[in-house]
Amino acid sequence: MKKFLLFIGHDYYPSAGIGDYRGSFETLSKATEAVSKVSDSSDPDWYQILEFTGDELKMVDEGRVLD
């Protein structure tokens, strides 16, 4: 598993938990790039990027996806 996990979704129809998972990435910058790619195709409302350190998950970025 790669270090950074991306979750992205819609306010109105959240998939809840793993349903909003969009992939794992080697770097934070690659995960951030993926937010743009997903937002172009599915018009989501929010995103969260978590860092997996082996024994815990830490939120490293979150926000609103703007049009």
C-alpha positions in Angstrom: 0.0 0.0 0.0 1.2 3.5 -0.8 1.6 6.1 1.9 -1.2 8.7 1.1 -4.8 7.7 0.8 -7.4 9.8 -1.0 -11.1 10.0 -0.1 -13.3 12.2 -2.2 -17.1 12.5 -2.4 -20.4 14.4 -2.6 -22.2 16.1 0.3 -25.6 14.9 -0.9 -24.8 11.3 -1.7 -21.7 10.3 0.4 -20.7 6.7 -0.1 -19.6 6.5 3.5 -16.2 5.1 4.6 -14.4 3.0 2.0 -17.0 3.9 -0.6 -15.4 7.3 -0.9 -11.8 5.9 -1.3 -10.2 6.9 -4.6 -6.7 5.4 -4.3 -3.3 5.5 -2.7 -0.3 7.5 -3.8 3.5 7.6 -3.1 3.5 11.3 -2.5 1.3 14.0 -1.2 1.7 16.0 -4.4 0.5 13.0 -6.5 -2.6 12.6 -4.2 -3.3 16.3 -4.6 -3.0 16.0 -8.4 -5.5 13.2 -8.3 -8.1 15.5 -6.6 -8.0 17.7 -9.7 -8.4 14.7 -12.0 -11.3 13.2 -10.1 -13.0 16.6 -9.7 -13.0 17.1 -13.5 -14.8 13.8 -14.0 -17.3 13.5 -11.2 -17.8 17.0 -9.7 -17.3 16.1 -6.0 -17.8 18.5 -3.1 -15.0 17.5 -0.7 -11.7 15.6 -0.3 -9.5 14.2 2.4 -5.9 13.0 2.2 -4.6 10.8 4.9 -1.1 9.6 5.6 -0.6 6.0 6.6 2.5 5.7 8.8 2.3 1.9 9.4 0.5 2.1 12.8 -1.8 5.1 12.4 -3.6 7.3 9.9 -3.1 11.1 10.1 -5.1 13.7 8.2 -2.7 15.8 6.1 -5.1 17.7 3.9 -8.8 18.2 3.5 -11.0 20.7 1.8 -13.8 21.7 -0.5 -13.5 21.1 -4.2 -14.3 24.3 -5.9 -15.8 24.7 -9.4 
